[in-house]
Amino acid sequence: MTVESVFPRLEALLPHVQKPIQYVGGELNSTVKDWDACDVRWALMYPDAYEVGLPNQGVMILYEVLNEREGVLAERTYSVWPDLEALMREHRVPQFTVDAHRPVKAFDVFGLSFSTELGYTNMLTALDLAGIPLEAKDRTLDDPIVLAGGHAAFNPEPIADFIDCAVVGDGEQAVLDMTEIIRAWKAEGRPGGRDEVLLRLAKTGGFYVPRFYDVEYLPDGRIGRVVPNRAGVPWRVSKHTVMDLDEWPYPKQPLVPLAETVHERMSVEIFRGCTRGCRFCQAGMITRPVRERSITGIGEMVERGLKATGFEEVGLLSLSSADHTEIGDIAKGLADRYTEDKIGLSLPSTRVDAFNIDLANELTRNGRRSGLTFAPEGGSERIRKVINKMVSEEDLIRTVSTAYGNGWRQVKLYFMCGLPTETDEDVLQIGEMAKNVIQKGREVTGQNDIRCTVSIGGFVPKPHTPFQWAPQLSAEDTDARLTKLRDSIRGDRKYGKNIGYRYHDGKPGIVEGLLSRGDRRIGAVIRAVYEDGGRFDGWREHFSYDRWMASAEKGLAGTGVDVDWYTTRERTYEEVLPWDHLDSGLDKDWLWEDWQDALEEVEVDDCRWTPCFDCGVCPQMSTEIQIGPTGVKLLPLTVVNK
């Protein structure tokens, strides 16, 4: 039966809200398929505003992968701002997709991609607006399967009450596998109801269905064990890993936004995974092994994407883009090819030890020369050993000296506060490093217009990292430490005015820490925050620490645990962690050994260039590190015909 568009009802509301353009759809390269010609239908959501959600590569890739399939359709939905939410509730307009404005409740799967835990309340808003029961146990056969994915899905326990299913790892093949299971179940007449299709998914070992697992607690509040409660359901759920990225050259037709978004560029993921071994970095740990896209594959994606979009900048994305074994040839080849078109190239923040001036010049040859961004992460040599960020201050000074000598005037440095074993002195060293950077810049250029911006975020321990056992620094201690650093920088007459200082207070980090290492008991907290009006918790103007703390007190009452128990408490080796039954491929003993190495300030090399350190991923996942060089140059093989 055809599902009607809600746009006629929605359109009447749009003159009364901010940025109505974000709700109208019709973007270049968007897809609307015949509802009745499809038998499996997906609503995909990045649970944030359109301007943040539309450029998200994960959702964009899955949108295209699904829509390429015969008999399958995928549409997108984003979080609506509070002004439209109020009007939708008043006029009974349900959560809708932007592609055909169909109600989300009508789809077979409602898939949400979480890159941060602070989107959980937005998920509850969308569920409620859609008319889907907030808790999975209350849903019927006619409600969509609510699926969580993305990096935060590696510990979905805090939202276990609200989701039907979670997938960990790469989504491209996983969504197709899930589609075929749902298609077969529907073709059979949906036997066994909702329970049966979820059981079929769970039995594959690649989809986590929380309802099929019971959590037992010890008297002191720790988890005793997590045990399957159905026959055929595995004790551990495995992550999905796509090995040959060239087989998945998505997005082929990137979406072009109608409204302003956080990234106005065409992006290509040049490799996936990272083996640098930064102990704080969840993304680097859970996306192992390294898999590089070929230089020719990158060239073809850039060419096709630019033709499809008209963008004037290409972002070469990965966790550490300058580490691609052929990054120099990639940058030069693309800069040569698009010289006449003035297509700019950009990398995310660059590792100090991967930077060279030739690469920087190629990246800026056709575009504007903006500031350079580096991420030392720790202010002192000692703390950088703890976090395994193997960059010396000498490396940094040498790098910025080269940059300033070649015409750059602005450098941004990213750091974290609250790292394990950190002291006030470690943080104060951030200011000293910034002063040394400016001093060197003045020496090299003979100019005083040198700028260095220091940006600092609070450290949050994450699951599946060596720091998953670490205590988190309290919000009060974080703020006190950052205040000392600010005063130190501002009090310096010689350099203070040339150092920009940006930092986030410690309160959002505590909430993120509560959610990132939480268990199922945190679900009551999330729901209480939502019911008290919590929305867009990743936005400073909407975030309320007091609301979260009050809701935690309410939601955790009678459990014997509190916010500090989840955040500032150090875990022991014996403790069962809420995510232990979700297999990221990383051996827990290896993670523990790396945690002990951190405490002893022992560095570990990148296993791309050294013998294996037995992290567990390659043998356990039947994968391998895939790197070049291939020896292929970009231009000779793919000449552009003018």
C-alpha positions in Angstrom: 0.0 0.0 0.0 1.4 3.4 -1.0 2.4 5.6 1.9 1.4 9.2 1.6 3.7 12.2 1.9 3.2 14.4 4.9 4.6 17.4 3.1 1.2 19.1 2.6 0.8 19.3 6.3 4.5 20.1 6.9 4.6 22.9 4.4 2.1 25.0 6.3 4.4 24.9 9.3 7.7 25.9 7.6 7.1 29.7 7.4 7.1 29.6 11.2 10.5 28.0 11.8 14.2 28.8 11.4 16.0 27.5 8.3 12.9 25.8 6.7 15.1 24.9 3.7 16.6 22.0 5.7 13.3 20.1 5.7 12.2 20.3 2.1 14.5 17.8 0.5 15.2 17.6 -3.3 19.0 17.9 -3.0 21.1 17.2 -6.0 21.8 13.4 -6.2 19.1 12.5 -3.7 16.9 9.5 -4.6 13.2 8.9 -4.4 12.1 5.4 -5.4 8.7 3.9 -6.0 7.4 2.7 -2.6 5.3 -0.1 -4.0 8.1 -1.4 -6.2 10.3 -2.1 -3.1 9.9 -4.8 -0.5 12.5 -3.6 2.0 12.5 0.0 3.1 15.1 1.9 5.2 14.9 5.2 7.0 18.4 6.3 7.8 19.2 9.0 10.4 22.1 10.9 11.7 20.6 12.1 15.0 21.6 15.7 14.7 20.6 18.8 12.7 20.6 18.7 8.9 23.7 20.9 8.7 25.7 18.3 10.7 23.9 15.2 9.4 23.9 15.6 5.7 27.7 15.6 5.2 28.1 12.5 7.3 29.9 10.0 5.1 28.5 6.9 6.9 24.9 7.7 6.2 25.6 9.0 2.7 27.4 5.7 1.8 24.6 3.4 3.2 22.0 5.6 1.5 23.6 4.9 -1.9 24.5 1.2 -1.2 20.9 0.5 -0.4 19.3 2.5 -3.1 21.4 0.7 -5.8 19.7 -2.6 -4.8 16.7 -3.7 -6.7 13.6 -3.7 -4.6 15.2 -1.7 -1.8 14.8 1.9 -0.9 16.5 4.2 1.6 15.5 7.7 2.7 17.0 10.1 5.1 15.8 11.8 8.2 17.5 14.3 10.6 16.7 15.8 14.0 14.3 18.7 13.8 15.0 21.8 15.8 12.8 22.4 18.9 10.8 25.1 17.1 9.6 22.6 14.5 9.2 19.8 17.0 6.7 21.9 19.0 4.7 22.6 15.8 4.8 19.0 14.7 3.4 17.9 18.1 0.7 20.5 17.9 -0.4 19.7 14.4 0.3 15.9 14.7 2.9 15.8 11.9 5.1 12.7 12.4 8.9 12.4 12.0 9.4 12.4 8.3 12.1 11.6 5.7 13.4 14.6 3.7 13.5 12.6 0.4 9.8 11.8 -0.1 8.5 13.1 3.3 7.2 9.7 4.2 6.5 8.9 7.9 9.4 7.1 9.5 7.0 4.7 11.2 6.1 3.2 7.8 9.6 1.9 7.1 10.9 -1.6 7.8 14.1 -0.4 9.4 14.9 2.8 11.3 18.7 2.9 11.2 20.6 5.5 13.3 24.3 6.2 13.0 25.9 7.4 16.3 29.4 8.9 16.1 28.8 10.4 19.5 26.8 9.3 22.5 25.4 12.8 22.9 22.8 12.0 20.2 20.8 9.6 22.3 18.2 12.1 23.4 17.7 13.1 19.8 16.9 9.4 19.0 14.2 9.4 21.6 12.7 12.6 20.2 12.6 11.1 16.7 11.0 7.9 18.0 8.4 9.7 19.8 7.6 12.1 16.9 7.4 9.0 14.6 4.8 7.3 16.9 7.2 4.4 17.6 7.2 3.3 21.2 10.4 4.4 23.0 11.1 1.0 24.4 11.7 -2.0 22.2 9.6 -4.3 24.4 6.5 -2.2 23.6 6.8 -2.3 19.8 4.5 -4.4 17.6 4.9 -6.1 14.3 4.1 -2.9 12.4 6.8 -0.8 14.0 10.2 -0.6 12.3 13.3 -2.4 13.5 15.3 0.3 15.3 19.0 -0.3 14.5 22.0 1.5 16.0 25.3 1.7 14.2 28.4 3.9 14.2 31.3 4.2 16.6 29.0 4.6 19.7 27.3 1.3 18.8 30.5 -0.5 20.1 28.8 -0.1 23.5 25.1 0.1 22.9 24.2 -0.9 26.4 23.0 2.5 27.6 20.4 2.5 24.8 19.6 -1.2 25.0 16.1 -0.5 26.1 15.4 1.7 23.1 16.9 -0.2 20.2 16.0 -3.6 18.7 19.4 -4.3 17.2 22.9 -2.9 16.9 25.6 -3.6 14.3 29.3 -3.0 15.1 31.9 -2.2 12.4 31.6 -1.4 8.8 28.0 -1.0 7.5 28.2 -1.6 3.7 27.8 -5.3 3.7 26.0 -5.5 7.0 23.0 -3.5 5.8 22.7 -5.7 2.7 22.9 -8.8 4.8 20.2 -7.5 7.1 18.1 -6.5 4.1 18.1 -10.1 2.7 17.1 -11.5 6.1 14.2 -9.1 6.4 13.2 -9.7 2.7 13.1 -13.5 3.2 11.1 -13.2 6.4 8.5 -10.8 4.8 8.2 -13.1 1.7 7.4 -16.0 4.1 4.5 -13.9 5.6 6.5 -12.6 8.6 6.3 -15.9 10.6 6.9 -15.7 14.3 6.5 -11.9 14.3 9.0 -9.4 15.3 10.7 -11.9 17.6 11.5 -14.2 14.8 13.2 -11.7 12.5 15.3 -10.4 15.3 16.3 -14.0 16.2 17.3 -14.7 12.6 19.5 -11.6 12.7 21.0 -12.5 16.1 21.8 -16.1 15.1 24.1 -14.8 12.3 26.6 -13.6 15.0 26.9 -10.2 13.3 23.9 -8.4 14.8 23.4 -7.7 18.5 19.9 -7.9 19.8 19.8 -6.8 23.4 16.6 -8.5 24.3 18.3 -11.9 23.8 20.9 -11.2 26.5 20.4 -11.0 30.2 22.7 -8.9 32.4 23.4 -10.1 35.9 24.9 -7.7 38.6 27.0 -8.3 41.6 26.1 -6.9 45.0 28.7 -4.1 44.6 27.0 -2.9 41.3 29.5 -4.4 38.9 28.3 -6.7 36.1 28.6 -10.4 37.0 28.0 -11.7 33.5 26.0 -11.1 30.3 24.4 -14.3 29.1 22.2 -15.2 26.0 18.7 -16.2 26.9 17.8 -17.9 23.6 19.1 -21.0 22.0 21.4 -20.4 19.0 22.3 -16.8 20.1 26.1 -16.4 20.3 27.9 -15.4 23.5 29.8 -12.8 21.6 28.8 -10.7 18.6 31.4 -9.9 15.9 32.2 -6.7 14.1 31.8 -6.4 10.3 35.0 -5.5 8.3 35.1 -4.5 4.7 38.4 -5.5 3.3 38.6 -4.2 -0.3 37.6 -0.6 -0.2 38.0 -0.4 -4.0 35.0 -2.7 -4.2 33.0 -0.1 -2.3 33.7 3.3 -4.1 31.0 5.2 -2.3 29.5 7.7 -2.3 29.5 7.8 -6.1 27.0 10.6 -6.3 27.6 12.7 -3.1 24.7 14.7 -1.9 24.8 18.5 -2.4 23.1 20.3 0.5 20.4 22.9 0.0 21.3 24.7 3.2 24.7 25.6 4.7 26.4 22.6 6.3 29.4 22.1 8.5 31.5 20.8 5.5 31.0 22.4 2.0 33.2 19.9 0.1 33.2 16.6 -1.7 34.9 14.0 0.5 36.7 10.7 -0.3 37.8 8.2 2.3 41.3 7.3 1.2 41.9 4.6 3.8 40.1 3.0 6.8 41.6 2.0 10.1 44.7 3.1 12.0 47.6 1.3 13.7 49.4 4.3 15.2 48.2 2.9 18.6 47.2 6.2 20.3 45.8 4.7 23.5 43.0 7.3 23.9 41.6 6.9 20.3 38.6 4.6 20.1 38.3 5.2 16.3 41.8 4.0 15.7 41.3 0.9 17.8 37.9 -0.3 16.6 38.6 0.3 12.8 41.7 -1.9 12.6 43.2 -3.2 10.4 44.5 -0.5 8.0 42.9 -0.8 4.5 44.1 1.6 1.9 42.1 2.6 -1.1 44.2 2.4 -4.3 45.6 5.6 -5.8 43.6 4.9 -9.0 40.5 4.2 -7.0 40.8 7.5 -5.2 41.4 9.3 -8.6 38.2 7.8 -10.1 36.1 8.7 -7.0 37.3 12.3 -7.1 36.7 12.7 -10.8 33.2 11.2 -10.6 32.3 13.0 -7.4 33.4 16.4 -8.7 31.3 15.9 -11.9 28.3 14.9 -9.9 28.5 17.8 -7.4 30.3 20.9 -8.7 32.2 21.3 -5.4 35.4 23.2 -5.5 37.2 21.4 -2.7 38.0 17.7 -2.1 38.6 16.4 1.4 40.9 13.4 1.6 39.5 11.7 4.7 40.8 9.0 7.1 41.9 8.9 10.7 45.4 10.0 9.7 45.3 10.9 6.0 49.0 11.8 5.6 49.8 8.2 6.6 48.5 6.8 3.3 51.6 5.2 1.7 51.1 7.1 -1.5 49.7 10.4 -0.1 52.4 12.4 -1.9 51.6 11.0 -5.3 47.8 11.3 -4.6 48.2 15.0 -3.7 50.4 15.8 -6.6 48.4 13.8 -9.1 45.1 15.5 -8.0 46.7 19.0 -7.9 48.1 18.5 -11.4 44.9 17.2 -12.8 42.7 20.1 -11.4 45.1 23.0 -11.8 42.9 24.7 -14.3 39.7 24.1 -12.4 41.3 25.5 -9.1 40.0 22.5 -7.1 41.4 22.7 -3.6 42.5 19.7 -1.5 42.3 19.3 2.2 43.3 16.9 4.9 42.0 16.6 8.4 44.5 17.5 11.1 47.9 16.3 10.2 50.3 14.3 12.3 53.5 16.3 13.0 55.7 13.4 12.0 53.8 12.8 8.7 53.9 16.4 7.6 56.2 17.6 4.9 56.3 20.9 3.0 56.0 19.3 -0.4 52.7 17.7 0.6 51.5 20.9 2.1 52.3 22.9 -1.0 50.4 20.3 -3.2 47.4 20.5 -1.0 47.2 24.3 -1.2 48.4 24.7 -4.8 44.9 25.2 -6.2 43.1 26.5 -3.1 43.5 29.0 -0.4 46.3 28.7 2.1 44.6 28.4 5.4 46.2 27.6 8.8 47.9 24.3 9.5 46.4 22.0 12.2 48.4 19.5 14.2 47.3 17.4 17.2 50.1 16.7 19.7 47.3 15.8 22.2 49.6 16.1 25.2 51.7 19.1 26.4 54.6 17.2 27.9 56.9 14.6 26.5 56.0 12.3 29.5 52.2 12.4 28.9 52.8 11.8 25.1 54.5 8.6 26.1 51.6 7.6 28.3 49.1 8.1 25.4 51.6 6.6 22.8 51.6 9.8 20.7 55.1 9.5 19.6 55.9 13.1 18.7 58.7 15.1 20.4 58.6 18.9 20.9 61.7 19.0 18.7 59.6 17.3 15.9 56.9 19.9 16.3 59.2 22.9 16.4 61.0 21.6 13.3 57.7 21.1 11.4 56.2 24.5 12.3 59.6 26.2 11.5 59.4 24.7 8.0 55.8 25.8 7.6 56.4 29.4 8.8 59.5 29.6 6.6 57.3 28.7 3.6 54.7 31.3 4.1 52.3 30.0 6.7 51.4 32.4 9.5 48.8 30.4 11.5 49.1 27.1 13.3 46.4 25.3 15.3 47.4 22.8 18.0 44.9 20.3 19.5 45.4 18.9 23.0 43.4 17.0 25.7 43.1 17.6 29.4 42.5 14.9 32.0 44.6 12.2 30.4 45.6 9.3 32.7 48.5 10.1 35.2 48.3 13.8 34.1 49.5 16.5 36.4 49.1 20.3 36.4 52.6 20.6 35.1 51.8 18.4 32.1 49.0 20.8 31.1 51.0 23.9 31.8 53.5 22.6 29.2 50.9 23.2 26.6 51.4 26.9 27.0 55.2 26.5 26.9 54.9 24.6 23.7 52.7 27.3 22.1 55.2 30.0 23.2 58.1 28.0 21.7 56.1 27.7 18.4 55.6 31.4 18.2 59.2 32.2 19.1 60.4 29.9 16.4 58.1 31.4 13.9 59.3 34.9 14.7 62.9 33.7 14.3 62.3 32.1 10.9 60.2 34.9 9.4 61.5 38.0 11.2 57.8 38.9 11.6 55.7 39.4 14.7 52.3 38.4 13.1 52.8 34.8 13.9 49.7 33.1 15.5 49.2 29.9 17.3 45.8 28.7 18.5 45.6 26.1 21.2 42.3 24.1 21.3 41.7 21.8 24.3 39.1 19.2 24.9 38.4 17.0 28.0 39.6 13.4 27.8 36.8 10.8 27.9 37.8 7.1 28.3 36.2 5.0 25.6 35.3 1.3 25.3 37.7 -1.0 23.3 40.8 1.1 24.1 43.6 0.6 26.6 42.1 3.5 28.6 38.8 1.8 29.0 39.9 1.0 32.6 41.1 4.5 33.4 39.5 6.9 35.9 38.1 10.1 34.3 39.1 13.5 35.7 36.2 15.2 37.4 34.7 18.3 35.8 35.9 20.5 38.7 39.5 19.3 38.4 39.4 19.7 34.6 38.2 23.3 34.9 40.8 24.1 37.6 43.6 22.7 35.5 42.5 24.6 32.4 42.1 27.8 34.3 45.7 27.6 35.4 46.7 27.1 31.8 44.6 30.1 30.6 46.1 32.3 33.3 49.6 31.2 32.4 49.1 32.1 28.7 47.3 35.4 29.3 49.9 36.5 31.8 52.8 36.2 29.3 53.4 39.7 27.9 55.8 38.5 25.2 53.6 35.8 23.6 50.2 35.8 25.2 48.5 38.0 22.7 49.6 35.8 19.8 48.2 32.6 21.4 44.5 31.9 20.8 43.0 29.7 23.6 39.9 27.6 23.1 38.7 25.1 25.6 35.6 23.2 26.6 34.7 23.0 30.2 34.7 19.6 31.9 30.9 19.1 32.3 30.0 17.8 28.8 32.9 15.3 29.1 31.4 13.9 32.3 28.1 13.3 30.6 29.8 11.7 27.6 31.8 9.6 30.0 28.7 8.4 31.7 27.2 7.4 28.4 30.3 5.9 26.8 31.1 3.5 29.6 27.6 3.0 30.9 25.5 -0.1 31.1 21.7 -0.8 30.8 21.0 1.1 34.0 21.9 4.3 32.1 18.8 3.9 29.9 16.6 5.3 32.7 18.9 8.4 32.9 18.7 9.0 29.2 14.9 8.7 29.2 14.6 11.1 32.2 16.8 13.7 30.4 14.6 13.4 27.3 11.4 13.7 29.3 12.8 16.8 31.0 13.3 18.5 27.6 16.9 17.3 26.8 17.7 17.8 23.1 20.8 18.4 21.0 23.2 17.6 23.9 26.2 18.0 21.6 25.4 21.7 21.2 26.6 24.0 23.9 23.6 26.2 23.8 21.2 23.3 24.4 23.3 21.2 26.8 22.4 21.2 30.5 24.7 19.6 32.9 22.3 20.2 35.8 19.5 18.4 33.9 21.8 15.4 33.4 22.9 15.3 37.0 19.4 15.6 38.3 18.2 12.9 35.9 21.1 10.6 36.9 20.1 11.0 40.5 16.5 10.1 39.7 17.3 7.3 37.1 20.0 5.6 39.2 18.1 5.8 42.5 18.1 2.4 44.3 20.8 0.9 42.0 23.7 1.5 44.4 25.8 3.3 41.7 26.0 6.9 40.7 27.7 9.2 38.1 31.1 9.0 39.8 30.9 5.2 39.8 30.7 5.3 36.0 33.2 8.1 35.3 35.9 8.9 37.9 36.3 5.3 39.1 39.2 3.1 37.9 38.3 -0.4 36.7 40.2 -3.6 37.5 41.3 -6.3 35.1 38.7 -8.8 36.6 35.7 -6.5 36.1 33.3 -7.5 33.4 32.8 -4.5 31.2 29.4 -3.7 29.7 30.7 -4.2 26.1 32.8 -7.4 26.7 30.3 -9.5 24.7 30.8 -7.3 21.6 33.9 -8.4 19.8 35.9 -5.6 18.2 38.6 -8.1 17.3 41.0 -6.6 19.9 42.2 -9.1 22.5 41.3 -7.9 26.0 44.6 -9.1 27.4 46.5 -7.1 24.8 44.5 -4.0 25.7 45.3 -4.5 29.4 49.0 -5.0 28.7 48.9 -1.7 26.7 47.2 0.0 29.7 50.0 -1.2 31.9 52.6 0.0 29.3 50.9 3.4 29.5 51.2 3.6 33.2 54.9 2.8 32.8 55.3 5.3 30.1 56.3 2.7 27.5 55.8 3.6 23.8 54.7 1.0 21.2 55.5 1.3 17.5 53.0 1.3 14.5 52.6 -2.3 13.5 52.4 -1.4 9.9 56.1 -1.1 9.8 57.1 -3.6 12.6 56.4 -7.2 13.5 52.9 -7.9 14.8 52.1 -7.0 18.4 49.3 -9.5 18.7 46.4 -7.1 19.2 44.2 -9.9 17.9 42.4 -8.2 15.0 44.0 -9.8 12.0 43.8 -13.5 12.9 40.5 -13.2 14.7 38.8 -11.2 11.9 40.5 -13.1 9.1 41.8 -9.8 7.9 45.2 -8.3 7.2 46.8 -4.9 6.9 46.5 -3.6 3.4 49.0 -0.9 2.3 50.9 0.2 -0.8 52.9 1.5 -2.4 51.6 0.2 -5.7 54.0 2.2 -7.8 51.1 3.5 -9.9 50.9 7.2 -10.7 47.5 8.9 -10.9 47.7 10.9 -14.1 49.1 8.5 -16.6 46.3 6.0 -16.0 43.4 8.4 -15.8 43.9 11.3 -18.1 41.0 13.8 -18.0 39.6 14.6 -21.4 38.9 18.3 -21.8 
